[in-house]
């Protein structure tokens, strides 16, 4: 019952939500004792649990984490070859640089069984560019990727590059994107290709930042190249809750943020 209340996302007062979350943690711990030999993996699921699945996360509450792993430091997945049926990851790859993404996808390919499936959701580069050109404040404000800034240029920068640090931009504790003049952003947007522009955005993150969030950007073409280089046999552009696997079309366990997201599925190989 507690699980259902949490999943429904009821708008309850903070003290009640806190009590429910504590009860949910206890329930998850009990359910995990029954969650034997799971063959499905959620990479970066945060405070998430589903029977039959494992959750790999570095920042989540320990009650929900089966594998605590910092993908920036350790990219080898702790599974034997061809041992998993499905891998799902949502809004995680944009937190990793290209070389880490490349290695991670190769690891996912290694541990998936034949005909195993990987479903990926990331912030959509193309949607962000269109929203910038059309000055769509709703996209950057309420689309599911939180951005900060008084201009649409600052919001676009923050979509691809986010960080936290002390004493930046006149704030004692700053969290957001790089602070750059709108004119410079416009010039770069018009003179660079889309991938160069994203790299430029990320290059503005101060090296001394205590936390680095978004450090990458993806469109379908880029993800397709990475997945095929990893070895995947078939790569398809998908849609919100449009997975080829019925379980992944669940209303609240998997796909979210449809306004800003790109959804892609990849199959390992033909097999039997």
C-alpha positions as CSV (number, residue, x, y, z in Angstrom):
1,X,0.0,0.0,0.0
2,X,2.8,2.4,0.9
3,X,4.5,1.7,-2.5
4,X,1.3,2.7,-4.3
5,X,0.9,6.0,-2.4
6,X,4.5,6.9,-3.2
7,X,4.1,6.0,-6.9
8,X,1.0,8.1,-7.2
9,X,3.0,11.1,-6.3
10,X,0.3,12.5,-3.9
11,X,0.7,16.2,-3.1
12,X,0.9,15.7,0.6
13,X,2.5,18.0,3.3
14,X,6.3,17.5,3.7
15,X,6.1,15.7,7.1
16,X,3.6,13.2,5.8
17,X,5.7,12.6,2.6
18,X,8.7,12.0,4.9
19,X,6.9,9.4,6.9
20,X,5.6,7.7,3.8
21,X,9.1,7.6,2.3
22,X,10.5,6.0,5.4
23,X,7.8,3.4,5.3
24,X,8.5,2.9,1.6
25,X,12.2,2.2,2.4
26,X,11.2,-0.5,4.9
27,X,8.8,-2.0,2.3
28,X,11.5,-2.0,-0.4
29,X,14.0,-3.8,2.0
30,X,11.4,-6.5,2.6
31,X,10.5,-6.9,-1.0
32,X,14.2,-7.2,-1.9
33,X,14.4,-10.4,0.0
34,X,11.9,-11.9,-2.5
35,X,13.6,-10.3,-5.5
36,X,15.8,-13.4,-6.3
37,X,18.0,-13.7,-9.4
38,X,16.8,-10.6,-11.3
39,X,17.9,-10.4,-15.0
40,X,17.0,-6.7,-15.6
41,X,19.0,-3.6,-14.8
42,X,18.1,0.1,-14.3
43,X,21.2,2.3,-14.6
44,X,20.7,5.4,-12.5
45,X,17.3,4.6,-11.1
46,X,17.7,6.8,-8.0
47,X,15.1,5.9,-5.2
48,X,13.5,3.2,-7.4
49,X,12.4,-0.4,-7.0
50,X,10.7,-3.0,-9.2
51,X,10.5,-6.7,-8.7
52,X,12.7,-8.6,-11.1
53,X,15.1,-5.6,-11.5
54,X,18.4,-4.4,-10.1
55,X,19.2,-0.7,-9.5
56,X,22.7,0.6,-10.2
57,X,23.1,4.1,-8.7
58,X,25.8,6.2,-7.0
59,X,23.8,8.9,-5.3
60,X,20.5,7.1,-4.3
61,X,19.5,6.0,-0.9
62,X,21.2,2.7,0.0
63,X,17.8,1.1,0.6
64,X,17.1,1.3,-3.1
65,X,20.6,0.6,-4.5
66,X,21.6,-2.9,-5.4
67,X,24.9,-1.8,-7.0
68,X,26.6,1.4,-5.7
69,X,28.9,2.4,-8.6
70,X,30.4,5.7,-9.8
71,X,30.4,5.3,-13.6
72,X,32.9,8.1,-14.0
73,X,35.5,6.0,-12.1
74,X,34.4,2.4,-12.7
75,X,32.9,1.7,-16.1
76,X,33.0,-2.1,-15.9
77,X,29.6,-3.5,-15.1
78,X,29.7,-6.3,-12.4
79,X,27.9,-8.9,-14.5
80,X,29.1,-11.9,-16.5
81,X,28.8,-12.0,-20.3
82,X,25.2,-12.4,-21.6
83,X,23.6,-12.5,-18.2
84,X,20.9,-9.7,-18.5
85,X,17.7,-9.5,-20.5
86,X,17.0,-5.8,-20.4
87,X,18.9,-2.6,-19.5
88,X,17.1,0.6,-19.0
89,X,18.6,4.1,-18.3
90,X,16.8,7.5,-18.1
91,X,18.5,10.9,-18.1
92,X,21.9,9.5,-17.1
93,X,24.1,9.6,-20.2
94,X,24.1,13.4,-20.4
95,X,26.0,13.3,-17.1
96,X,28.9,11.4,-18.7
97,X,31.5,12.5,-21.2
98,X,31.7,10.8,-24.6
99,X,34.5,8.4,-23.8
100,X,32.6,7.1,-20.7
101,X,29.3,6.8,-22.6
102,X,31.1,4.8,-25.3
103,X,32.7,2.4,-22.8
104,X,29.4,2.0,-20.9
105,X,27.4,1.1,-23.9
106,X,30.0,-1.5,-24.9
107,X,29.7,-2.9,-21.4
108,X,25.9,-3.0,-21.7
109,X,26.3,-4.9,-25.0
110,X,28.7,-7.4,-23.3
111,X,26.3,-8.3,-20.4
112,X,23.1,-8.5,-22.5
113,X,21.9,-11.8,-23.7
114,X,21.3,-12.4,-27.4
115,X,18.3,-10.4,-28.5
116,X,18.6,-8.5,-25.2
117,X,17.3,-5.0,-25.3
118,X,18.6,-1.6,-24.1
119,X,16.2,1.4,-23.7
120,X,17.7,4.8,-23.3
121,X,16.1,8.2,-22.5
122,X,18.1,11.4,-22.7
123,X,17.4,15.1,-23.0
124,X,16.8,15.7,-26.7
125,X,19.3,18.1,-28.3
126,X,17.1,18.8,-31.3
127,X,14.1,19.6,-29.2
128,X,16.2,22.0,-27.2
129,X,17.5,23.8,-30.3
130,X,13.9,24.2,-31.7
131,X,12.7,25.5,-28.3
132,X,15.5,28.1,-28.3
133,X,14.7,29.3,-31.8
134,X,11.0,29.5,-31.0
135,X,11.7,31.1,-27.6
136,X,9.7,28.4,-25.9
137,X,10.1,29.3,-22.2
138,X,7.8,26.4,-21.2
139,X,10.2,23.9,-22.6
140,X,13.1,25.2,-20.5
141,X,11.0,25.9,-17.5
142,X,8.5,23.0,-17.2
143,X,9.6,20.4,-19.6
144,X,11.3,18.2,-17.1
145,X,14.9,19.5,-17.3
146,X,15.4,22.2,-14.8
147,X,17.2,25.3,-16.1
148,X,18.2,28.6,-14.7
149,X,18.7,32.0,-16.3
150,X,17.0,35.3,-17.1
151,X,17.4,34.9,-20.9
152,X,16.5,32.1,-23.3
153,X,20.3,31.9,-24.2
154,X,21.2,31.2,-20.5
155,X,18.5,28.5,-20.4
156,X,19.9,26.8,-23.5
157,X,23.4,26.8,-22.0
158,X,22.1,25.3,-18.8
159,X,20.3,22.6,-20.7
160,X,23.6,21.2,-21.8
161,X,26.0,22.3,-19.0
162,X,25.1,22.4,-15.3
163,X,27.2,22.6,-12.2
164,X,27.3,23.7,-8.6
165,X,30.0,25.7,-6.8
166,X,30.6,28.3,-4.2
167,X,31.1,32.0,-5.0
168,X,30.1,32.1,-8.7
169,X,28.1,34.7,-10.5
170,X,27.7,36.8,-7.3
171,X,26.1,33.9,-5.4
172,X,27.6,32.3,-2.3
173,X,26.2,28.9,-3.3
174,X,25.6,28.8,-7.0
175,X,23.7,26.0,-8.9
176,X,22.9,26.3,-12.6
177,X,24.6,26.8,-16.0
178,X,27.5,29.0,-17.2
179,X,26.9,32.8,-17.1
180,X,27.8,34.1,-20.5
181,X,26.5,37.1,-22.4
182,X,23.5,36.5,-24.7
183,X,25.3,37.9,-27.7
184,X,28.2,35.4,-27.4
185,X,25.7,32.5,-27.1
186,X,23.9,33.7,-30.3
187,X,27.1,33.9,-32.2
188,X,28.2,30.5,-31.2
189,X,24.8,29.0,-31.9
190,X,24.9,30.4,-35.5
191,X,28.5,29.7,-36.2
192,X,29.1,26.2,-34.7
193,X,27.5,22.9,-35.7
194,X,25.2,21.3,-33.1
195,X,27.8,19.0,-31.6
196,X,30.5,21.8,-31.5
197,X,28.0,24.1,-29.8
198,X,27.3,21.5,-27.0
199,X,31.0,21.0,-26.5
200,X,31.4,24.8,-26.2
201,X,28.6,24.9,-23.6
202,X,30.3,22.2,-21.5
203,X,33.7,23.8,-21.9
204,X,32.4,26.8,-19.9
205,X,31.9,24.8,-16.7
206,X,34.6,25.9,-14.3
207,X,37.1,23.2,-13.7
208,X,36.9,23.8,-9.9
209,X,33.2,23.2,-9.8
210,X,32.3,21.0,-6.8
211,X,29.6,19.2,-8.8
212,X,29.2,18.8,-12.5
213,X,25.7,17.7,-13.8
214,X,25.0,17.9,-17.5
215,X,28.2,17.6,-19.5
216,X,26.9,16.1,-22.8
217,X,24.2,16.3,-25.4
218,X,22.5,13.8,-27.7
219,X,20.3,13.5,-30.7
220,X,19.2,10.3,-32.3
221,X,22.1,10.3,-34.9
222,X,24.7,10.6,-32.2
223,X,23.2,7.8,-30.0
224,X,22.8,5.6,-33.0
225,X,26.5,5.9,-33.8
226,X,27.5,5.1,-30.3
227,X,25.2,2.1,-30.0
228,X,26.3,0.6,-33.4
229,X,29.9,1.1,-32.5
230,X,29.2,-0.8,-29.3
231,X,28.0,-3.7,-31.4
232,X,24.2,-3.4,-31.3
233,X,22.5,-5.0,-34.2
234,X,19.4,-2.9,-34.5
235,X,18.8,0.7,-33.2
236,X,15.4,2.3,-33.3
237,X,14.1,5.7,-32.4
238,X,11.2,5.2,-30.0
239,X,8.6,7.4,-28.3
240,X,7.2,8.2,-24.8
241,X,5.9,4.9,-23.4
242,X,6.4,3.4,-26.9
243,X,8.7,0.6,-26.0
244,X,8.6,-2.7,-27.9
245,X,8.6,-4.4,-24.5
246,X,5.2,-4.2,-22.7
247,X,6.8,-3.9,-19.2
248,X,8.7,-0.8,-20.2
249,X,5.5,1.0,-21.2
250,X,4.4,1.1,-17.5
251,X,3.0,4.5,-16.7
252,X,5.3,5.5,-13.8
253,X,8.2,3.1,-13.5
254,X,10.2,3.9,-16.7
255,X,9.6,6.7,-19.2
256,X,9.1,10.2,-17.9
257,X,9.7,13.9,-19.0
258,X,8.2,13.4,-22.5
259,X,8.5,17.1,-23.4
260,X,12.3,17.2,-23.3
261,X,13.2,13.5,-23.9
262,X,14.6,11.4,-26.7
263,X,13.8,7.7,-26.5
264,X,16.0,5.1,-28.3
265,X,16.0,1.2,-28.2
266,X,18.8,-1.1,-29.3
267,X,18.8,-4.9,-29.7
268,X,22.0,-6.8,-29.2
269,X,21.7,-9.3,-32.0
270,X,19.4,-11.6,-33.8
271,X,19.9,-14.9,-31.9
272,X,17.2,-17.4,-30.9
